[in-house]
Amino acid sequence: MLTLNTSDLTPVELQNYLQYAIAPRPICFASTVDAEGNINLSPFSFFNMFSTNPPVCVFSPARRVRDNTTKHTLENVHQVKECVINIVNYDMVQQMSLASTEYAKGVNEFEKAGFTMLKSELVQPPRVAEAPVQLECVVNDVIALGDNHGAGNLVLAEIKLIHINEEILDENGKIDQHKIDLVARLGGDWYCRVTKDNLFKVAKPLAKLGIGVDRLPQSVRFSKVLTGNDLGMLGNVEQIPSDEEIDLVSINPEVKEVLDATIGDSTNRERELHELAKKFLNKGEVEFALKIVLL
């Protein structure tokens, strides 16, 4: 394993390693205004949600690595403590990238990138009409993390109004993760798109107390078939099934076929049972899979 001491790396090298490793990152497409009313629109991938009550997002217009200059967005939020965080989806990613061009102060990136300005209700900066979600925010604080090349500036933006395009809502009025079609930032020129093919669910363990991987037999924990993800699902089951429940699994046709075919062959039996359990795990039938590996 390569081990690097951050003090031995240049800011450019640090930025490269970290932006490739800490990803994907959501994109804050921030619109701001200066004291004279000049509008700025710029994307930042040092961004996330940090609090629900109060609802606060934090994004960071870092000092430029190459020359240590500051960005117009940072200057603007010091002058006018308001912003709109526009959420970026796939349909607008190329225009969003164009808006990151370092135009001269006073140039309106809405116009340069071809976005539609939509008047905000509570704050001065306009919203991006094409964005599926727009968050009107007041800036509670700006925290400088340093004055060197690449130093961040944490903008604490409290959300006051949320605007949502109704086309991305499901039948219950909630945001549909498939419909919103989000994109995220990776390293260099790389982005990723959240599509139906790469979406998956992981059951939260908050509502129950899983048995844990340590409660699984050693043959399961060190299986050559089951992965760490498989073990994580098995360890999230609330309780070890009873011997009677485990015995009943043996009458399942698929399980019975494996048992009959591996009589007297314990090595292949374990492997084939684990492969069968993996099949049921992939279908979300976790408790049944646990009973199979415990046979």
C-alpha positions as CSV (number, residue, x, y, z in Angstrom):
1,M,0.0,0.0,0.0
2,L,1.3,3.4,-1.0
3,T,1.6,5.7,2.1
4,L,2.0,9.5,1.6
5,N,2.8,12.2,4.1
6,T,0.7,15.2,3.2
7,S,3.5,17.5,4.2
8,D,5.7,16.1,1.5
9,L,3.2,16.8,-1.3
10,T,2.6,20.0,-3.2
11,P,-0.9,21.5,-3.2
12,V,-1.4,20.3,-6.8
13,E,-0.4,16.7,-5.8
14,L,-2.6,16.8,-2.8
15,Q,-5.6,18.1,-4.8
16,N,-5.2,15.3,-7.3
17,Y,-5.0,12.5,-4.8
18,L,-7.8,13.7,-2.7
19,Q,-10.3,14.7,-5.4
20,Y,-9.9,11.3,-7.0
21,A,-10.2,9.4,-3.7
22,I,-12.9,11.4,-2.0
23,A,-15.7,11.0,-4.5
24,P,-18.4,11.2,-5.8
25,R,-19.1,14.6,-4.4
26,P,-22.4,16.4,-4.8
27,I,-22.3,19.7,-6.7
28,C,-23.3,23.1,-5.2
29,F,-24.2,25.3,-8.1
30,A,-24.2,28.6,-6.3
31,S,-25.7,31.9,-7.4
32,T,-24.6,35.0,-5.6
33,V,-24.5,38.8,-6.0
34,D,-22.0,41.5,-4.9
35,A,-22.7,44.8,-3.2
36,E,-23.4,46.4,-6.7
37,G,-25.8,43.7,-7.7
38,N,-23.5,41.9,-10.1
39,I,-24.7,38.3,-10.5
40,N,-22.3,35.3,-10.3
41,L,-23.0,31.6,-10.9
42,S,-20.4,29.0,-10.1
43,P,-20.2,25.3,-9.2
44,F,-18.4,23.8,-6.2
45,S,-17.9,20.2,-5.3
46,F,-16.7,20.8,-1.8
47,F,-20.3,20.7,-0.7
48,N,-22.8,18.8,1.4
49,M,-25.7,18.9,3.8
50,F,-24.6,19.2,7.4
51,S,-27.7,19.8,9.5
52,T,-31.4,19.4,9.3
53,N,-32.6,21.5,12.2
54,P,-31.5,24.1,11.4
55,P,-31.3,23.1,7.7
56,V,-27.7,24.0,6.8
57,C,-25.5,23.2,3.8
58,V,-21.8,24.0,3.7
59,F,-19.8,24.6,0.5
60,S,-16.3,25.8,0.1
61,P,-15.0,28.2,-2.5
62,A,-11.3,27.3,-2.0
63,R,-8.4,29.6,-2.8
64,R,-7.0,28.8,-6.2
65,V,-4.2,26.3,-6.0
66,R,-2.2,27.7,-8.9
67,D,-2.0,31.4,-7.7
68,N,-3.8,31.6,-4.3
69,T,-6.4,34.1,-5.6
70,T,-10.0,34.0,-4.3
71,K,-13.2,33.4,-6.3
72,H,-16.0,35.9,-7.0
73,T,-18.4,33.7,-5.0
74,L,-16.4,34.0,-1.9
75,E,-16.1,37.8,-2.3
76,N,-19.8,38.0,-2.9
77,V,-21.0,36.1,0.2
78,H,-18.9,38.4,2.3
79,Q,-20.6,41.4,0.8
80,V,-24.2,40.0,0.5
81,K,-24.8,37.2,2.9
82,E,-27.2,35.3,0.6
83,C,-27.0,32.6,-2.0
84,V,-29.1,30.1,-3.9
85,I,-27.8,26.5,-4.1
86,N,-29.0,25.0,-7.4
87,I,-28.9,21.2,-7.6
88,V,-27.3,19.9,-10.8
89,N,-28.7,17.0,-12.8
90,Y,-27.6,15.4,-16.0
91,D,-29.5,17.6,-18.4
92,M,-27.6,20.7,-17.3
93,V,-24.1,19.3,-16.5
94,Q,-22.4,20.7,-19.6
95,Q,-23.8,24.2,-19.1
96,M,-22.9,24.0,-15.5
97,S,-19.3,23.1,-16.4
98,L,-19.2,26.1,-18.8
99,A,-20.3,28.4,-15.9
100,S,-17.1,27.4,-14.1
101,T,-15.1,29.4,-16.6
102,E,-13.2,32.1,-14.9
103,Y,-14.9,35.1,-16.5
104,A,-14.0,38.6,-15.4
105,K,-15.8,40.1,-12.4
106,G,-19.2,41.5,-13.5
107,V,-19.8,38.9,-16.2
108,N,-23.1,37.1,-15.7
109,E,-22.5,33.3,-16.0
110,F,-26.2,32.7,-16.4
111,E,-26.0,34.5,-19.7
112,K,-22.6,32.9,-20.7
113,A,-23.9,29.3,-19.9
114,G,-27.4,29.9,-21.3
115,F,-29.3,29.4,-18.1
116,T,-32.6,31.1,-17.3
117,M,-32.6,33.4,-14.3
118,L,-35.6,32.9,-12.0
119,K,-36.3,35.6,-9.4
120,S,-36.0,34.3,-5.9
121,E,-38.6,35.0,-3.3
122,L,-36.5,35.8,-0.2
123,V,-32.9,36.4,-1.3
124,Q,-31.3,38.6,-3.9
125,P,-29.4,36.1,-6.0
126,P,-31.6,34.5,-8.8
127,R,-32.3,30.8,-9.1
128,V,-31.4,28.6,-12.0
129,A,-34.8,27.7,-13.6
130,E,-33.4,24.5,-15.2
131,A,-32.3,23.1,-11.8
132,P,-34.6,20.4,-10.4
133,V,-34.2,21.7,-6.9
134,Q,-33.3,25.3,-5.8
135,L,-32.4,26.2,-2.2
136,E,-32.7,29.8,-1.2
137,C,-30.2,30.4,1.6
138,V,-28.9,33.0,4.0
139,V,-25.2,32.8,4.8
140,N,-24.7,32.5,8.6
141,D,-20.9,32.5,8.5
142,V,-17.8,32.1,6.4
143,I,-15.0,30.3,8.0
144,A,-11.5,30.6,6.4
145,L,-9.4,27.4,6.8
146,G,-6.2,29.2,5.9
147,D,-4.6,31.7,3.6
148,N,-2.4,29.3,1.5
149,H,-2.9,28.0,-2.0
150,G,-5.9,25.6,-1.9
151,A,-7.2,26.7,1.5
152,G,-10.9,26.3,1.9
153,N,-13.5,28.8,3.0
154,L,-16.6,27.2,4.6
155,V,-19.8,29.0,3.7
156,L,-22.5,28.0,6.2
157,A,-25.7,28.5,4.2
158,E,-29.0,28.1,6.1
159,I,-31.8,27.0,3.8
160,K,-34.9,29.2,4.0
161,L,-36.9,28.1,0.9
162,I,-36.9,24.9,-1.1
163,H,-38.2,24.9,-4.7
164,I,-38.7,21.5,-6.3
165,N,-39.7,20.8,-9.9
166,E,-42.8,18.7,-9.6
167,E,-41.7,16.4,-12.5
168,I,-39.2,14.7,-10.2
169,L,-41.7,13.8,-7.5
170,D,-43.3,10.4,-7.0
171,E,-46.9,9.6,-6.3
172,N,-46.4,10.5,-2.6
173,G,-45.0,13.9,-3.3
174,K,-41.4,12.8,-2.4
175,I,-38.4,13.3,-4.6
176,D,-38.0,10.2,-6.8
177,Q,-34.3,9.2,-6.8
178,H,-34.7,7.8,-10.4
179,K,-36.3,10.9,-11.8
180,I,-34.0,13.6,-10.4
181,D,-31.1,12.1,-12.5
182,L,-28.3,13.6,-10.3
183,V,-24.6,13.9,-11.3
184,A,-21.6,14.1,-9.0
185,R,-18.0,15.2,-9.3
186,L,-15.0,12.9,-9.3
187,G,-11.3,13.7,-9.9
188,G,-10.0,15.6,-12.9
189,D,-12.5,15.9,-15.7
190,W,-14.5,12.9,-14.4
191,Y,-18.2,12.9,-13.4
192,C,-20.7,10.2,-12.6
193,R,-24.5,10.0,-13.2
194,V,-27.0,8.4,-10.8
195,T,-29.0,6.2,-13.1
196,K,-31.5,3.3,-12.5
197,D,-28.8,0.8,-13.4
198,N,-26.4,1.9,-10.6
199,L,-29.0,2.7,-7.9
200,F,-29.3,0.2,-5.0
201,K,-30.7,0.1,-1.5
202,V,-29.0,-0.9,1.7
203,A,-31.3,-1.7,4.7
204,K,-30.6,0.7,7.5
205,P,-29.7,-1.0,10.8
206,L,-31.0,1.9,12.9
207,A,-34.4,0.4,13.5
208,K,-33.1,-3.0,14.7
209,L,-30.1,-4.6,16.3
210,G,-28.3,-6.9,13.9
211,I,-26.5,-10.0,15.2
212,G,-23.2,-8.8,13.7
213,V,-20.7,-10.6,11.5
214,D,-19.0,-11.9,14.6
215,R,-22.0,-14.1,15.4
216,L,-21.7,-15.9,12.1
217,P,-19.8,-19.3,12.1
218,Q,-16.1,-19.1,11.1
219,S,-16.8,-21.1,7.9
220,V,-19.2,-18.3,6.8
221,R,-17.0,-15.4,8.0
222,F,-14.0,-16.7,6.0
223,S,-16.1,-18.0,3.0
224,K,-14.4,-18.1,-0.4
225,V,-17.7,-17.3,-2.0
226,L,-19.4,-14.7,0.2
227,T,-18.1,-11.1,0.0
228,G,-17.9,-8.5,2.7
229,N,-21.1,-7.0,1.4
230,D,-22.8,-10.4,1.7
231,L,-21.5,-10.8,5.3
232,G,-22.8,-7.3,6.1
233,M,-26.3,-8.3,5.0
234,L,-26.2,-11.5,7.0
235,G,-25.0,-9.7,10.1
236,N,-27.9,-7.2,9.9
237,V,-30.5,-10.0,10.6
238,E,-32.0,-9.5,14.0
239,Q,-31.6,-13.0,15.4
240,I,-30.1,-16.3,14.7
241,P,-32.8,-18.7,13.4
242,S,-33.7,-21.7,15.5
243,D,-32.5,-25.2,14.7
244,E,-36.1,-26.1,13.6
245,E,-36.2,-23.1,11.2
246,I,-32.8,-24.0,9.8
247,D,-33.9,-27.7,9.3
248,L,-37.0,-26.6,7.4
249,V,-34.8,-24.9,4.8
250,S,-33.5,-28.3,3.7
251,I,-36.8,-29.2,2.0
252,N,-36.6,-26.3,-0.3
253,P,-36.1,-27.8,-3.8
254,E,-32.9,-25.8,-4.6
255,V,-31.4,-26.5,-1.2
256,K,-32.3,-30.2,-1.4
257,E,-30.7,-30.5,-4.8
258,V,-27.4,-29.3,-3.4
259,L,-27.6,-31.5,-0.3
260,D,-28.4,-34.6,-2.3
261,A,-25.6,-33.9,-4.8
262,T,-22.9,-33.4,-2.2
263,I,-23.5,-36.3,0.2
264,G,-20.1,-37.2,1.7
265,D,-18.5,-34.2,0.1
266,S,-18.4,-31.5,2.8
267,T,-16.0,-29.1,1.0
268,N,-18.2,-28.8,-2.2
269,R,-21.3,-28.8,-0.1
270,E,-20.2,-25.7,1.8
271,R,-19.2,-23.9,-1.4
272,E,-22.4,-24.8,-3.2
273,L,-24.6,-23.8,-0.2
274,H,-22.7,-20.5,0.0
275,E,-23.2,-19.9,-3.8
276,L,-26.9,-20.7,-3.3
277,A,-27.2,-18.3,-0.3
278,K,-25.5,-15.6,-2.4
279,K,-28.2,-16.0,-5.0
280,F,-30.9,-15.4,-2.4
281,L,-29.0,-12.5,-1.0
282,N,-29.0,-10.9,-4.4
283,K,-32.7,-11.2,-4.5
284,G,-33.0,-9.6,-1.0
285,E,-34.1,-12.8,0.8
286,V,-31.5,-12.3,3.5
287,E,-33.1,-14.4,6.3
288,F,-33.5,-17.3,4.0
289,A,-29.9,-17.0,2.9
290,L,-28.8,-17.0,6.5
291,K,-30.6,-20.3,7.2
292,I,-28.9,-21.8,4.2
293,V,-25.4,-21.0,5.3
294,L,-26.2,-22.3,8.8
295,L,-27.2,-25.7,7.6
